[in-house]
Every structure is written in C-alpha cells, then in structure tokens.
Amino acid sequence: MSIVAREDIDNLNTLITVTIEKADYTPKFERELSKQRDKAHMKGFRKGKTPVSVLKKMYGKPILADVINELLQEKLFEYLDEHKIQYLGQPLASEDQKSVDFNLQDLQDFEFVFELGLTPQFELNGLSKESIFKLQDVIIEDEVVQEEIDSARKQYGERVSAEDNIEEEDMLTFTAKEMAGDAPKEGGIETTFKILVSNIADPATKETIMGIRVGDTLVVNIYELEEDKDADFVNRYLLNLEAGQEGPESPMFEISLADIVSVVPAEMDQAFFDKVFGEGQVSSEEEAKEKIRSEIASHYTKQAEALLFRDFQNFLMEANTLSLPDAFLKKWLLSSNEELNEDQLEREYPYFAKNLHWTLIRNKLADMFGIRVTRQEIVDQYKNRIRAYLGNMSSINDDMLNDIAQSVMKDEKEVEKISDEIFSDKLFDLIREHVSVEMAPVSIDEFREISRKAREDADQARGLAAE
C-alpha cells in the first residue's frame, strides 16, 4: 500500500513524501511486461513467446519508470484532493530527493519527496459601505454632440468639385513635377496625388494653398507637405513610386491644383437619420442629438467603470496584504518555462506576484459571492457582440445568431476570454454593491487627463515591478 506523508516547513511551504511500495507496483509492472510480450516480435522467438528475462533487459526500466510515475501522480494528487490542500503552481521534486535506481534485479520500495507552495489563508478586509470610491461622471456638452452631428452630415454628404474657395476639410488633387533648380527637370518624376487640406503640415503653406484656385501652381518640398509622414510614405503614396524605385534628386516639386472636392453636408432629414442610426430609430434632430449623447456617455461610462474597477483592485490589495511562498514560486516558474532565465525572473517576478495577489483576492470574492459563468451567458455575450457588429440587419434572426455563436465558440481561447470578461463584470457589480460609490462630475477634457494619468501610473508600476 502506497504511503503519503506531509511535513509542513512553515505556513506557506510543505513537503509531501510519497512511498510507492513494491507490492503496490509489481502487479501492474508484470501486466505491462505481459502486454509487451504479446506485441513483441523478436528474431529467434515466435510472436508472444519472447522470454520475460529478455523483455526485462530490453524494456524493463522504461516500463517500470512509466508504471511508477503513473502511480506516483495518482497517489500524490489523490492525497491533495482528499485533504483539500490549496496550493500554488505544481508540486516540484525536492532538492533533497535521493536518486532513484530502477534495479530490476532488486526491486525495492521507492520514495519521492515533493515541495509544495501553499495558498495563503486570509479573511477579506475592506468590503464595506465605509469604503468610499469615486466614479467619474463625464458631462457631455452640447458642443460635443453638435460636432458628432456635423461629422455625420459630412460623412453622408455629397461630394462636389469646385474651382476655388478651398476649406479645411476639402480633398485636393495636384499634378506634380520634379524640379531642377528653378524649372521642372527634363525626364524627372511626374505624378498626381491627393491630399486633405487638414493634413498639410506647414501653416504658411496651408494658408497659401487655401488661397489658390484650380490651375494655379506653386513650388513645395514634397517631403514636408503632409504632417507626420516619412520618406517611404511620400515615395509610395504621393510620388507613386514602385518599391525599390529610386527617389527624386531634389525634394522640391512644382505642384498644380487640378481639382477641389468639397463636401456638401447632408440634410437633416429622415433618409439621413436612417443611414446614421438605422431605419426608424430616430425621426428628429432632437432625437438624433439625444441618441448621440447617450452613445458618447456610454463610451465614457465604460472607461470610467474600468478606472473604478482598478481602484477597487488597488484598495483591496492594500487592505489585504498577503505573504507568498516566493522561493518556491520562482523555482516553479523557472522549471515550467524553458525560455525564462534567472535575470528575467528577478525583473518580472514582482509583477507576477502582484497579479497573483489580485487573483487570490478575486478567487476569495468568487467563493464569497458564488460567482459562476454559465455556457448560456457566454453564448448570449457572443450573440450581443454579433448583433452590434451586424447592426440593424433584419434578416438575422435569433436562431442564426445562435448558430454563429456556437461556431465561434469552438475557439477555446476566445471562450476563456469572454468568460473572464463576464466574470469580471459580475465581480465589479458585486463589489460596487458592497462599498460606497459617489458620482464625481467631470468634463471630457478632465476625464481624458485622469485616464492619461492612470495609464502613466500603470506603466510606471509595471516598470518598477520589472526592475
């Protein structure tokens, strides 16, 4: 009968010793040898008649090792489950483990010693109405809504050619000739390109261009014409050069305005509302503005709740400091990741430990609240995403959505990702119910600054953890 014993080193580390007795593994070892004998077809012996002594010499040690390992894993994890031992990572062979000699001439009991890092035990602190948090309440100003309306009107407006009166959002078409001194270069590069007025980099050049009309020419440095575009982009998209084709000798080009395309904003009529919001969803300018305000608010609410969830995490980790079996975890990380070296481990371990800290609190909360994610919830989440992606396609019914969702869910990694998102949403809602949350009105600009600062803090925390 196999024997399993536990020896606690401290409250975070323990040794598990598993003794596999000869009487426990011998019957299975002999059965495996017998199976090998039935399959063996060796020269000089009929199939199934190879002597056991020959089989032992050839296959005995690997067969015995497999039998012992299988029994070892079975007994070890059976013990851990039966005694409800909560541990981190996986059991590791102890440094004190004696070498094992599978001597087939003198079968013995085998003893294996494992190190185990234990999950820290704690009572959750900080989850009460006395814990106060702020949720940023982004105020959507009328000007922001109007900008969205104006942008949509331009998007669905009519494109018309003009001769002059260039405006910021116009698309200009130029013909261009490479210069050699004060005149176009003979045999030089000639091309045609388009550019948005709003993308012209130099304010003086933009002002000059906005004052010309179709047919007028001027000389510019074509590599400095458009904002934030490198030489490769200019060669490909303005000069229309093939990959590897030699660029111009001079950056100066004579450009001639060939066409001005302006946008006449769409009328605020039912046809416009149906294109932007879906058929029959909006029927007036007031409804359109309210719809846009609601969508913008929803966007910022999601971001604000993400910041609040981060605050929940930070607060709960500060309120519940935990000790971890660091030495064991580092050893386990090195053993389970061949690409990880000790220098990388020392840099990255603090970040790993912080994530593990939150995971332990997260699991504690899940047990307290009984948080579970069902398969149907995952299916419904997929269906909602598909609806949002397809928009207002009336031909897509619930059965079709369900079939699409079931097909996508064949990707296990994607299912795990969606499940984690649903779990996090449930966790956020339950934490919010048990603490106090106050609304903090802010402008869009103020919220963007708060978000920027939060990203910087997160990046700095990662950097410090990796040092």
Helices and strands as residue ranges (DSSP letters): E 3-8, E 13-20, H 22-39, H 52-82, E 87-93, E 110-118, E 132-138, H 142-155, E 158-162, E 171-180, E 183-184, E 190-196, G 197-199, H 203-210, E 217-221, G 222-224, H 231-233, I 234-238, E 252-264, H 270-277, H 285-319, H 326-336, H 342-369, H 375-390, H 398-408, H 412-434, E 436-442, H 444-466
